[in-house]
Amino acid sequence: MCLGVPGKVVEIFDDSGLKMGNVSFGGTMSKACLEYVPDIQIGQYTVVHAGFGISIVDEEEALKSHDAWRELHKAAAQEGTDIFGNPL
C-alpha cells in the first residue's frame, strides 16, 4: 500500500543543489525533497510520498486528511489493531 500524507513546510533549504524542506506532520518533523513542488512556500502543505513532496494542497484539505487519519487510528485502537489490521 502506498500512502501520501500532507505535511506543513516549516523550512526550505538547499542541499547539494536540491530544494529540500523540513515538513511537520502533526509535530513530527521530517526532511523531504521539494523539487517536484518548486513553487511551494513556507507555511503551505505538501503531500509527501517516499520522501518527496508531490503536490501542494490547501490547509483545509490537509486538515481534513489529518482528521481522517485520527479517526482511522481511533477506530483501529478500539478494535485492538493498528491501521493495517495487525494486533497491537
mmCIF file as gemmi writes it, N, C-alpha and C atoms, coordinates in Angstrom:
data_model
loop_
_atom_site.group_PDB
_atom_site.id
_atom_site.type_symbol
_atom_site.label_atom_id
_atom_site.label_alt_id
_atom_site.label_comp_id
_atom_site.label_asym_id
_atom_site.label_entity_id
_atom_site.label_seq_id
_atom_site.pdbx_PDB_ins_code
_atom_site.Cartn_x
_atom_site.Cartn_y
_atom_site.Cartn_z
_atom_site.occupancy
_atom_site.B_iso_or_equiv
_atom_site.pdbx_formal_charge
_atom_site.auth_seq_id
_atom_site.auth_asym_id
_atom_site.pdbx_PDB_model_num
ATOM 1 N N . MET Axp A 1 ? 0.833 -1.159 0 1 0 ? 1 A 1
ATOM 2 C CA . MET Axp A 1 ? 0 0 0 1 0 ? 1 A 1
ATOM 3 C C . MET Axp A 1 ? 0.89 1.239 0 1 0 ? 1 A 1
ATOM 4 N N . CYS Axp A 2 ? 0.577 2.185 -0.85 1 0 ? 2 A 1
ATOM 5 C CA . CYS Axp A 2 ? 1.317 3.443 -0.891 1 0 ? 2 A 1
ATOM 6 C C . CYS Axp A 2 ? 0.455 4.546 -0.3 1 0 ? 2 A 1
ATOM 7 N N . LEU Axp A 3 ? 1.071 5.34 0.554 1 0 ? 3 A 1
ATOM 8 C CA . LEU Axp A 3 ? 0.346 6.421 1.189 1 0 ? 3 A 1
ATOM 9 C C . LEU Axp A 3 ? 1.09 7.724 0.991 1 0 ? 3 A 1
ATOM 10 N N . GLY Axp A 4 ? 0.358 8.768 0.718 1 0 ? 4 A 1
ATOM 11 C CA . GLY Axp A 4 ? 0.91 10.114 0.688 1 0 ? 4 A 1
ATOM 12 C C . GLY Axp A 4 ? 0.243 10.889 1.804 1 0 ? 4 A 1
ATOM 13 N N . VAL Axp A 5 ? 1.019 11.532 2.625 1 0 ? 5 A 1
ATOM 14 C CA . VAL Axp A 5 ? 0.499 12.221 3.798 1 0 ? 5 A 1
ATOM 15 C C . VAL Axp A 5 ? 0.815 13.709 3.686 1 0 ? 5 A 1
ATOM 16 N N . PRO Axp A 6 ? -0.177 14.596 3.937 1 0 ? 6 A 1
ATOM 17 C CA . PRO Axp A 6 ? 0.116 16.024 3.883 1 0 ? 6 A 1
ATOM 18 C C . PRO Axp A 6 ? 0.868 16.5 5.112 1 0 ? 6 A 1
ATOM 19 N N . GLY Axp A 7 ? 1.845 17.348 4.894 1 0 ? 7 A 1
ATOM 20 C CA . GLY Axp A 7 ? 2.604 17.949 5.979 1 0 ? 7 A 1
ATOM 21 C C . GLY Axp A 7 ? 2.828 19.422 5.692 1 0 ? 7 A 1
ATOM 22 N N . LYS Axp A 8 ? 3.07 20.185 6.752 1 0 ? 8 A 1
ATOM 23 C CA . LYS Axp A 8 ? 3.274 21.63 6.63 1 0 ? 8 A 1
ATOM 24 C C . LYS Axp A 8 ? 4.764 21.94 6.505 1 0 ? 8 A 1
ATOM 25 N N . VAL Axp A 9 ? 5.114 22.682 5.478 1 0 ? 9 A 1
ATOM 26 C CA . VAL Axp A 9 ? 6.509 23.062 5.26 1 0 ? 9 A 1
ATOM 27 C C . VAL Axp A 9 ? 6.881 24.147 6.27 1 0 ? 9 A 1
ATOM 28 N N . VAL Axp A 10 ? 7.891 23.872 7.088 1 0 ? 10 A 1
ATOM 29 C CA . VAL Axp A 10 ? 8.31 24.837 8.105 1 0 ? 10 A 1
ATOM 30 C C . VAL Axp A 10 ? 9.679 25.441 7.796 1 0 ? 10 A 1
ATOM 31 N N . GLU Axp A 11 ? 10.406 24.849 6.867 1 0 ? 11 A 1
ATOM 32 C CA . GLU Axp A 11 ? 11.709 25.376 6.477 1 0 ? 11 A 1
ATOM 33 C C . GLU Axp A 11 ? 12.029 24.88 5.071 1 0 ? 11 A 1
ATOM 34 N N . ILE Axp A 12 ? 12.645 25.732 4.277 1 0 ? 12 A 1
ATOM 35 C CA . ILE Axp A 12 ? 13.103 25.364 2.934 1 0 ? 12 A 1
ATOM 36 C C . ILE Axp A 12 ? 14.587 25.696 2.86 1 0 ? 12 A 1
ATOM 37 N N . PHE Axp A 13 ? 15.358 24.751 2.29 1 0 ? 13 A 1
ATOM 38 C CA . PHE Axp A 13 ? 16.794 24.958 2.189 1 0 ? 13 A 1
ATOM 39 C C . PHE Axp A 13 ? 17.352 24.202 0.992 1 0 ? 13 A 1
ATOM 40 N N . ASP Axp A 14 ? 18.564 24.557 0.608 1 0 ? 14 A 1
ATOM 41 C CA . ASP Axp A 14 ? 19.276 23.899 -0.479 1 0 ? 14 A 1
ATOM 42 C C . ASP Axp A 14 ? 20.178 22.821 0.102 1 0 ? 14 A 1
ATOM 43 N N . ASP Axp A 15 ? 20.154 21.653 -0.5 1 0 ? 15 A 1
ATOM 44 C CA . ASP Axp A 15 ? 21.045 20.568 -0.079 1 0 ? 15 A 1
ATOM 45 C C . ASP Axp A 15 ? 21.694 19.999 -1.332 1 0 ? 15 A 1
ATOM 46 N N . SER Axp A 16 ? 22.931 20.404 -1.582 1 0 ? 16 A 1
ATOM 47 C CA . SER Axp A 16 ? 23.688 19.949 -2.755 1 0 ? 16 A 1
ATOM 48 C C . SER Axp A 16 ? 22.94 20.244 -4.053 1 0 ? 16 A 1
ATOM 49 N N . GLY Axp A 17 ? 22.306 21.414 -4.121 1 0 ? 17 A 1
ATOM 50 C CA . GLY Axp A 17 ? 21.618 21.816 -5.336 1 0 ? 17 A 1
ATOM 51 C C . GLY Axp A 17 ? 20.173 21.368 -5.429 1 0 ? 17 A 1
ATOM 52 N N . LEU Axp A 18 ? 19.659 20.661 -4.423 1 0 ? 18 A 1
ATOM 53 C CA . LEU Axp A 18 ? 18.275 20.213 -4.415 1 0 ? 18 A 1
ATOM 54 C C . LEU Axp A 18 ? 17.447 21.067 -3.453 1 0 ? 18 A 1
ATOM 55 N N . LYS Axp A 19 ? 16.228 21.406 -3.872 1 0 ? 19 A 1
ATOM 56 C CA . LYS Axp A 19 ? 15.308 22.121 -2.99 1 0 ? 19 A 1
ATOM 57 C C . LYS Axp A 19 ? 14.76 21.12 -1.981 1 0 ? 19 A 1
ATOM 58 N N . MET Axp A 20 ? 15.06 21.359 -0.712 1 0 ? 20 A 1
ATOM 59 C CA . MET Axp A 20 ? 14.653 20.455 0.36 1 0 ? 20 A 1
ATOM 60 C C . MET Axp A 20 ? 13.862 21.247 1.39 1 0 ? 20 A 1
ATOM 61 N N . GLY Axp A 21 ? 13.179 20.525 2.254 1 0 ? 21 A 1
ATOM 62 C CA . GLY Axp A 21 ? 12.448 21.201 3.311 1 0 ? 21 A 1
ATOM 63 C C . GLY Axp A 21 ? 12.26 20.319 4.524 1 0 ? 21 A 1
ATOM 64 N N . ASN Axp A 22 ? 12.048 20.979 5.654 1 0 ? 22 A 1
ATOM 65 C CA . ASN Axp A 22 ? 11.608 20.279 6.854 1 0 ? 22 A 1
ATOM 66 C C . ASN Axp A 22 ? 10.098 20.424 6.895 1 0 ? 22 A 1
ATOM 67 N N . VAL Axp A 23 ? 9.425 19.287 7.042 1 0 ? 23 A 1
ATOM 68 C CA . VAL Axp A 23 ? 7.97 19.228 6.957 1 0 ? 23 A 1
ATOM 69 C C . VAL Axp A 23 ? 7.437 18.65 8.262 1 0 ? 23 A 1
ATOM 70 N N . SER Axp A 24 ? 6.402 19.298 8.799 1 0 ? 24 A 1
ATOM 71 C CA . SER Axp A 24 ? 5.795 18.859 10.051 1 0 ? 24 A 1
ATOM 72 C C . SER Axp A 24 ? 4.533 18.054 9.769 1 0 ? 24 A 1
ATOM 73 N N . PHE Axp A 25 ? 4.487 16.873 10.347 1 0 ? 25 A 1
ATOM 74 C CA . PHE Axp A 25 ? 3.318 16.006 10.267 1 0 ? 25 A 1
ATOM 75 C C . PHE Axp A 25 ? 2.73 15.933 11.667 1 0 ? 25 A 1
ATOM 76 N N . GLY Axp A 26 ? 1.914 16.921 12.016 1 0 ? 26 A 1
ATOM 77 C CA . GLY Axp A 26 ? 1.324 16.956 13.349 1 0 ? 26 A 1
ATOM 78 C C . GLY Axp A 26 ? 2.368 17.059 14.444 1 0 ? 26 A 1
ATOM 79 N N . GLY Axp A 27 ? 3.457 17.739 14.182 1 0 ? 27 A 1
ATOM 80 C CA . GLY Axp A 27 ? 4.516 17.91 15.172 1 0 ? 27 A 1
ATOM 81 C C . GLY Axp A 27 ? 5.719 17.01 14.966 1 0 ? 27 A 1
ATOM 82 N N . THR Axp A 28 ? 5.57 15.962 14.192 1 0 ? 28 A 1
ATOM 83 C CA . THR Axp A 28 ? 6.704 15.096 13.854 1 0 ? 28 A 1
ATOM 84 C C . THR Axp A 28 ? 7.375 15.667 12.615 1 0 ? 28 A 1
ATOM 85 N N . MET Axp A 29 ? 8.652 15.996 12.738 1 0 ? 29 A 1
ATOM 86 C CA . MET Axp A 29 ? 9.382 16.627 11.638 1 0 ? 29 A 1
ATOM 87 C C . MET Axp A 29 ? 10.061 15.582 10.758 1 0 ? 29 A 1
ATOM 88 N N . SER Axp A 30 ? 10.075 15.872 9.459 1 0 ? 30 A 1
ATOM 89 C CA . SER Axp A 30 ? 10.744 15.002 8.503 1 0 ? 30 A 1
ATOM 90 C C . SER Axp A 30 ? 11.326 15.855 7.383 1 0 ? 30 A 1
ATOM 91 N N . LYS Axp A 31 ? 12.45 15.424 6.867 1 0 ? 31 A 1
ATOM 92 C CA . LYS Axp A 31 ? 13.088 16.103 5.73 1 0 ? 31 A 1
ATOM 93 C C . LYS Axp A 31 ? 12.488 15.525 4.452 1 0 ? 31 A 1
ATOM 94 N N . ALA Axp A 32 ? 12.173 16.406 3.496 1 0 ? 32 A 1
ATOM 95 C CA . ALA Axp A 32 ? 11.597 15.952 2.235 1 0 ? 32 A 1
ATOM 96 C C . ALA Axp A 32 ? 12.199 16.738 1.08 1 0 ? 32 A 1
ATOM 97 N N . CYS Axp A 33 ? 12.323 16.089 -0.063 1 0 ? 33 A 1
ATOM 98 C CA . CYS Axp A 33 ? 12.752 16.743 -1.285 1 0 ? 33 A 1
ATOM 99 C C . CYS Axp A 33 ? 11.551 17.501 -1.865 1 0 ? 33 A 1
ATOM 100 N N . LEU Axp A 34 ? 11.746 18.774 -2.208 1 0 ? 34 A 1
ATOM 101 C CA . LEU Axp A 34 ? 10.667 19.617 -2.719 1 0 ? 34 A 1
ATOM 102 C C . LEU Axp A 34 ? 10.845 19.971 -4.196 1 0 ? 34 A 1
ATOM 103 N N . GLU Axp A 35 ? 11.697 19.245 -4.883 1 0 ? 35 A 1
ATOM 104 C CA . GLU Axp A 35 ? 11.958 19.527 -6.298 1 0 ? 35 A 1
ATOM 105 C C . GLU Axp A 35 ? 10.705 19.402 -7.167 1 0 ? 35 A 1
ATOM 106 N N . TYR Axp A 36 ? 9.782 18.514 -6.799 1 0 ? 36 A 1
ATOM 107 C CA . TYR Axp A 36 ? 8.571 18.316 -7.604 1 0 ? 36 A 1
ATOM 108 C C . TYR Axp A 36 ? 7.508 19.37 -7.323 1 0 ? 36 A 1
ATOM 109 N N . VAL Axp A 37 ? 7.719 20.195 -6.309 1 0 ? 37 A 1
ATOM 110 C CA . VAL Axp A 37 ? 6.794 21.281 -5.971 1 0 ? 37 A 1
ATOM 111 C C . VAL Axp A 37 ? 7.597 22.585 -5.857 1 0 ? 37 A 1
ATOM 112 N N . PRO Axp A 38 ? 8.186 23.033 -6.963 1 0 ? 38 A 1
ATOM 113 C CA . PRO Axp A 38 ? 9.127 24.152 -6.907 1 0 ? 38 A 1
ATOM 114 C C . PRO Axp A 38 ? 8.53 25.467 -6.413 1 0 ? 38 A 1
ATOM 115 N N . ASP Axp A 39 ? 7.221 25.645 -6.507 1 0 ? 39 A 1
ATOM 116 C CA . ASP Axp A 39 ? 6.591 26.895 -6.096 1 0 ? 39 A 1
ATOM 117 C C . ASP Axp A 39 ? 6.15 26.901 -4.632 1 0 ? 39 A 1
ATOM 118 N N . ILE Axp A 40 ? 6.366 25.807 -3.916 1 0 ? 40 A 1
ATOM 119 C CA . ILE Axp A 40 ? 5.892 25.73 -2.535 1 0 ? 40 A 1
ATOM 120 C C . ILE Axp A 40 ? 6.61 26.751 -1.656 1 0 ? 40 A 1
ATOM 121 N N . GLN Axp A 41 ? 5.873 27.265 -0.68 1 0 ? 41 A 1
ATOM 122 C CA . GLN Axp A 41 ? 6.4 28.267 0.243 1 0 ? 41 A 1
ATOM 123 C C . GLN Axp A 41 ? 6.26 27.764 1.678 1 0 ? 41 A 1
ATOM 124 N N . ILE Axp A 42 ? 7.048 28.326 2.573 1 0 ? 42 A 1
ATOM 125 C CA . ILE Axp A 42 ? 6.925 28.006 3.997 1 0 ? 42 A 1
ATOM 126 C C . ILE Axp A 42 ? 5.498 28.306 4.434 1 0 ? 42 A 1
ATOM 127 N N . GLY Axp A 43 ? 4.917 27.39 5.196 1 0 ? 43 A 1
ATOM 128 C CA . GLY Axp A 43 ? 3.547 27.533 5.676 1 0 ? 43 A 1
ATOM 129 C C . GLY Axp A 43 ? 2.525 26.801 4.83 1 0 ? 43 A 1
ATOM 130 N N . GLN Axp A 44 ? 2.904 26.407 3.607 1 0 ? 44 A 1
ATOM 131 C CA . GLN Axp A 44 ? 1.998 25.638 2.765 1 0 ? 44 A 1
ATOM 132 C C . GLN Axp A 44 ? 2.124 24.146 3.091 1 0 ? 44 A 1
ATOM 133 N N . TYR Axp A 45 ? 1.159 23.383 2.626 1 0 ? 45 A 1
ATOM 134 C CA . TYR Axp A 45 ? 1.145 21.938 2.843 1 0 ? 45 A 1
ATOM 135 C C . TYR Axp A 45 ? 1.48 21.224 1.553 1 0 ? 45 A 1
ATOM 136 N N . THR Axp A 46 ? 2.222 20.126 1.693 1 0 ? 46 A 1
ATOM 137 C CA . THR Axp A 46 ? 2.529 19.273 0.552 1 0 ? 46 A 1
ATOM 138 C C . THR Axp A 46 ? 2.229 17.827 0.923 1 0 ? 46 A 1
ATOM 139 N N . VAL Axp A 47 ? 1.752 17.077 -0.058 1 0 ? 47 A 1
ATOM 140 C CA . VAL Axp A 47 ? 1.594 15.635 0.139 1 0 ? 47 A 1
ATOM 141 C C . VAL Axp A 47 ? 2.966 15.025 -0.094 1 0 ? 47 A 1
ATOM 142 N N . VAL Axp A 48 ? 3.457 14.284 0.899 1 0 ? 48 A 1
ATOM 143 C CA . VAL Axp A 48 ? 4.786 13.668 0.821 1 0 ? 48 A 1
ATOM 144 C C . VAL Axp A 48 ? 4.621 12.164 0.672 1 0 ? 48 A 1
ATOM 145 N N . HIS Axp A 49 ? 5.3 11.625 -0.316 1 0 ? 49 A 1
ATOM 146 C CA . HIS Axp A 49 ? 5.321 10.176 -0.541 1 0 ? 49 A 1
ATOM 147 C C . HIS Axp A 49 ? 6.773 9.767 -0.75 1 0 ? 49 A 1
ATOM 148 N N . ALA Axp A 50 ? 7.224 8.808 0.024 1 0 ? 50 A 1
ATOM 149 C CA . ALA Axp A 50 ? 8.579 8.269 -0.094 1 0 ? 50 A 1
ATOM 150 C C . ALA Axp A 50 ? 9.648 9.36 -0.023 1 0 ? 50 A 1
ATOM 151 N N . GLY Axp A 51 ? 9.389 10.384 0.792 1 0 ? 51 A 1
ATOM 152 C CA . GLY Axp A 51 ? 10.373 11.43 0.998 1 0 ? 51 A 1
ATOM 153 C C . GLY Axp A 51 ? 10.353 12.558 -0.017 1 0 ? 51 A 1
ATOM 154 N N . PHE Axp A 52 ? 9.37 12.555 -0.92 1 0 ? 52 A 1
ATOM 155 C CA . PHE Axp A 52 ? 9.259 13.586 -1.948 1 0 ? 52 A 1
ATOM 156 C C . PHE Axp A 52 ? 7.922 14.309 -1.82 1 0 ? 52 A 1
ATOM 157 N N . GLY Axp A 53 ? 7.959 15.645 -1.796 1 0 ? 53 A 1
ATOM 158 C CA . GLY Axp A 53 ? 6.729 16.419 -1.911 1 0 ? 53 A 1
ATOM 159 C C . GLY Axp A 53 ? 6.221 16.262 -3.328 1 0 ? 53 A 1
ATOM 160 N N . ILE Axp A 54 ? 4.98 15.8 -3.483 1 0 ? 54 A 1
ATOM 161 C CA . ILE Axp A 54 ? 4.482 15.504 -4.83 1 0 ? 54 A 1
ATOM 162 C C . ILE Axp A 54 ? 3.354 16.422 -5.268 1 0 ? 54 A 1
ATOM 163 N N . SER Axp A 55 ? 2.747 17.156 -4.335 1 0 ? 55 A 1
ATOM 164 C CA . SER Axp A 55 ? 1.713 18.119 -4.694 1 0 ? 55 A 1
ATOM 165 C C . SER Axp A 55 ? 1.54 19.112 -3.557 1 0 ? 55 A 1
ATOM 166 N N . ILE Axp A 56 ? 0.988 20.259 -3.894 1 0 ? 56 A 1
ATOM 167 C CA . ILE Axp A 56 ? 0.657 21.27 -2.902 1 0 ? 56 A 1
ATOM 168 C C . ILE Axp A 56 ? -0.835 21.163 -2.635 1 0 ? 56 A 1
ATOM 169 N N . VAL Axp A 57 ? -1.222 21.137 -1.363 1 0 ? 57 A 1
ATOM 170 C CA . VAL Axp A 57 ? -2.639 21.107 -1.002 1 0 ? 57 A 1
ATOM 171 C C . VAL Axp A 57 ? -2.928 22.273 -0.075 1 0 ? 57 A 1
ATOM 172 N N . ASP Axp A 58 ? -4.183 22.744 -0.112 1 0 ? 58 A 1
ATOM 173 C CA . ASP Axp A 58 ? -4.514 23.852 0.775 1 0 ? 58 A 1
ATOM 174 C C . ASP Axp A 58 ? -4.704 23.337 2.202 1 0 ? 58 A 1
ATOM 175 N N . GLU Axp A 59 ? -4.659 24.257 3.141 1 0 ? 59 A 1
ATOM 176 C CA . GLU Axp A 59 ? -4.703 23.893 4.555 1 0 ? 59 A 1
ATOM 177 C C . GLU Axp A 59 ? -5.984 23.135 4.909 1 0 ? 59 A 1
ATOM 178 N N . GLU Axp A 60 ? -7.11 23.557 4.368 1 0 ? 60 A 1
ATOM 179 C CA . GLU Axp A 60 ? -8.379 22.897 4.668 1 0 ? 60 A 1
ATOM 180 C C . GLU Axp A 60 ? -8.337 21.416 4.272 1 0 ? 60 A 1
ATOM 181 N N . GLU Axp A 61 ? -7.84 21.135 3.086 1 0 ? 61 A 1
ATOM 182 C CA . GLU Axp A 61 ? -7.744 19.747 2.614 1 0 ? 61 A 1
ATOM 183 C C . GLU Axp A 61 ? -6.765 18.943 3.465 1 0 ? 61 A 1
ATOM 184 N N . ALA Axp A 62 ? -5.636 19.554 3.826 1 0 ? 62 A 1
ATOM 185 C CA . ALA Axp A 62 ? -4.65 18.869 4.666 1 0 ? 62 A 1
ATOM 186 C C . ALA Axp A 62 ? -5.243 18.52 6.024 1 0 ? 62 A 1
ATOM 187 N N . LEU Axp A 63 ? -5.981 19.456 6.616 1 0 ? 63 A 1
ATOM 188 C CA . LEU Axp A 63 ? -6.568 19.205 7.934 1 0 ? 63 A 1
ATOM 189 C C . LEU Axp A 63 ? -7.668 18.144 7.869 1 0 ? 63 A 1
ATOM 190 N N . LYS Axp A 64 ? -8.408 18.102 6.771 1 0 ? 64 A 1
ATOM 191 C CA . LYS Axp A 64 ? -9.403 17.031 6.582 1 0 ? 64 A 1
ATOM 192 C C . LYS Axp A 64 ? -8.711 15.672 6.557 1 0 ? 64 A 1
ATOM 193 N N . SER Axp A 65 ? -7.579 15.606 5.863 1 0 ? 65 A 1
ATOM 194 C CA . SER Axp A 65 ? -6.822 14.362 5.798 1 0 ? 65 A 1
ATOM 195 C C . SER Axp A 65 ? -6.313 13.964 7.184 1 0 ? 65 A 1
ATOM 196 N N . HIS Axp A 66 ? -5.802 14.938 7.944 1 0 ? 66 A 1
ATOM 197 C CA . HIS Axp A 66 ? -5.323 14.65 9.304 1 0 ? 66 A 1
ATOM 198 C C . HIS Axp A 66 ? -6.46 14.137 10.178 1 0 ? 66 A 1
ATOM 199 N N . ASP Axp A 67 ? -7.653 14.736 10.059 1 0 ? 67 A 1
ATOM 200 C CA . ASP Axp A 67 ? -8.811 14.282 10.829 1 0 ? 67 A 1
ATOM 201 C C . ASP Axp A 67 ? -9.18 12.845 10.466 1 0 ? 67 A 1
ATOM 202 N N . ALA Axp A 68 ? -9.13 12.528 9.175 1 0 ? 68 A 1
ATOM 203 C CA . ALA Axp A 68 ? -9.452 11.162 8.738 1 0 ? 68 A 1
ATOM 204 C C . ALA Axp A 68 ? -8.452 10.162 9.312 1 0 ? 68 A 1
ATOM 205 N N . TRP Axp A 69 ? -7.152 10.52 9.343 1 0 ? 69 A 1
ATOM 206 C CA . TRP Axp A 69 ? -6.139 9.643 9.92 1 0 ? 69 A 1
ATOM 207 C C . TRP Axp A 69 ? -6.395 9.406 11.41 1 0 ? 69 A 1
ATOM 208 N N . ARG Axp A 70 ? -6.755 10.493 12.121 1 0 ? 70 A 1
ATOM 209 C CA . ARG Axp A 70 ? -7.044 10.349 13.561 1 0 ? 70 A 1
ATOM 210 C C . ARG Axp A 70 ? -8.213 9.402 13.793 1 0 ? 70 A 1
ATOM 211 N N . GLU Axp A 71 ? -9.254 9.549 12.983 1 0 ? 71 A 1
ATOM 212 C CA . GLU Axp A 71 ? -10.422 8.672 13.116 1 0 ? 71 A 1
ATOM 213 C C . GLU Axp A 71 ? -10.057 7.217 12.805 1 0 ? 71 A 1
ATOM 214 N N . LEU Axp A 72 ? -9.231 7.019 11.797 1 0 ? 72 A 1
ATOM 215 C CA . LEU Axp A 72 ? -8.791 5.669 11.439 1 0 ? 72 A 1
ATOM 216 C C . LEU Axp A 72 ? -8 5.041 12.584 1 0 ? 72 A 1
ATOM 217 N N . HIS Axp A 73 ? -7.072 5.798 13.168 1 0 ? 73 A 1
ATOM 218 C CA . HIS Axp A 73 ? -6.284 5.295 14.299 1 0 ? 73 A 1
ATOM 219 C C . HIS Axp A 73 ? -7.177 4.986 15.498 1 0 ? 73 A 1
ATOM 220 N N . LYS Axp A 74 ? -8.12 5.862 15.75 1 0 ? 74 A 1
ATOM 221 C CA . LYS Axp A 74 ? -9.04 5.675 16.88 1 0 ? 74 A 1
ATOM 222 C C . LYS Axp A 74 ? -9.872 4.4 16.696 1 0 ? 74 A 1
ATOM 223 N N . ALA Axp A 75 ? -10.419 4.216 15.501 1 0 ? 75 A 1
ATOM 224 C CA . ALA Axp A 75 ? -11.228 3.029 15.224 1 0 ? 75 A 1
ATOM 225 C C . ALA Axp A 75 ? -10.39 1.759 15.322 1 0 ? 75 A 1
ATOM 226 N N . ALA Axp A 76 ? -9.179 1.796 14.803 1 0 ? 76 A 1
ATOM 227 C CA . ALA Axp A 76 ? -8.312 0.62 14.869 1 0 ? 76 A 1
ATOM 228 C C . ALA Axp A 76 ? -7.963 0.292 16.315 1 0 ? 76 A 1
ATOM 229 N N . ALA Axp A 77 ? -7.653 1.311 17.109 1 0 ? 77 A 1
ATOM 230 C CA . ALA Axp A 77 ? -7.304 1.086 18.52 1 0 ? 77 A 1
ATOM 231 C C . ALA Axp A 77 ? -8.467 0.457 19.275 1 0 ? 77 A 1
ATOM 232 N N . GLN Axp A 78 ? -9.681 0.865 18.947 1 0 ? 78 A 1
ATOM 233 C CA . GLN Axp A 78 ? -10.859 0.284 19.593 1 0 ? 78 A 1
ATOM 234 C C . GLN Axp A 78 ? -11.009 -1.194 19.251 1 0 ? 78 A 1
ATOM 235 N N . GLU Axp A 79 ? -10.499 -1.569 18.075 1 0 ? 79 A 1
ATOM 236 C CA . GLU Axp A 79 ? -10.521 -2.971 17.643 1 0 ? 79 A 1
ATOM 237 C C . GLU Axp A 79 ? -9.302 -3.739 18.142 1 0 ? 79 A 1
ATOM 238 N N . GLY Axp A 80 ? -8.347 -3.024 18.73 1 0 ? 80 A 1
ATOM 239 C CA . GLY Axp A 80 ? -7.131 -3.672 19.22 1 0 ? 80 A 1
ATOM 240 C C . GLY Axp A 80 ? -6.124 -3.967 18.126 1 0 ? 80 A 1
ATOM 241 N N . THR Axp A 81 ? -6.186 -3.181 17.034 1 0 ? 81 A 1
ATOM 242 C CA . THR Axp A 81 ? -5.268 -3.387 15.912 1 0 ? 81 A 1
ATOM 243 C C . THR Axp A 81 ? -4.624 -2.07 15.513 1 0 ? 81 A 1
ATOM 244 N N . ASP Axp A 82 ? -3.583 -2.153 14.654 1 0 ? 82 A 1
ATOM 245 C CA . ASP Axp A 82 ? -3.076 -0.951 14.029 1 0 ? 82 A 1
ATOM 246 C C . ASP Axp A 82 ? -3.955 -0.67 12.805 1 0 ? 82 A 1
ATOM 247 N N . ILE Axp A 83 ? -3.627 0.349 12.033 1 0 ? 83 A 1
ATOM 248 C CA . ILE Axp A 83 ? -4.483 0.724 10.909 1 0 ? 83 A 1
ATOM 249 C C . ILE Axp A 83 ? -4.482 -0.298 9.783 1 0 ? 83 A 1
ATOM 250 N N . PHE Axp A 84 ? -3.554 -1.246 9.828 1 0 ? 84 A 1
ATOM 251 C CA . PHE Axp A 84 ? -3.477 -2.277 8.808 1 0 ? 84 A 1
ATOM 252 C C . PHE Axp A 84 ? -4.099 -3.59 9.263 1 0 ? 84 A 1
ATOM 253 N N . GLY Axp A 85 ? -4.702 -3.591 10.465 1 0 ? 85 A 1
ATOM 254 C CA . GLY Axp A 85 ? -5.344 -4.791 10.981 1 0 ? 85 A 1
ATOM 255 C C . GLY Axp A 85 ? -4.465 -5.705 11.786 1 0 ? 85 A 1
ATOM 256 N N . ASN Axp A 86 ? -3.222 -5.302 12.012 1 0 ? 86 A 1
ATOM 257 C CA . ASN Axp A 86 ? -2.306 -6.116 12.81 1 0 ? 86 A 1
ATOM 258 C C . ASN Axp A 86 ? -2.599 -5.921 14.298 1 0 ? 86 A 1
ATOM 259 N N . PRO Axp A 87 ? -2.568 -7.004 15.082 1 0 ? 87 A 1
ATOM 260 C CA . PRO Axp A 87 ? -2.821 -6.863 16.516 1 0 ? 87 A 1
ATOM 261 C C . PRO Axp A 87 ? -1.803 -5.933 17.186 1 0 ? 87 A 1
ATOM 262 N N . LEU Axp A 88 ? -2.307 -5.173 18.162 1 0 ? 88 A 1
ATOM 263 C CA . LEU Axp A 88 ? -1.41 -4.287 18.902 1 0 ? 88 A 1
ATOM 264 C C . LEU Axp A 88 ? -0.66 -5.061 19.962 1 0 ? 88 A 1
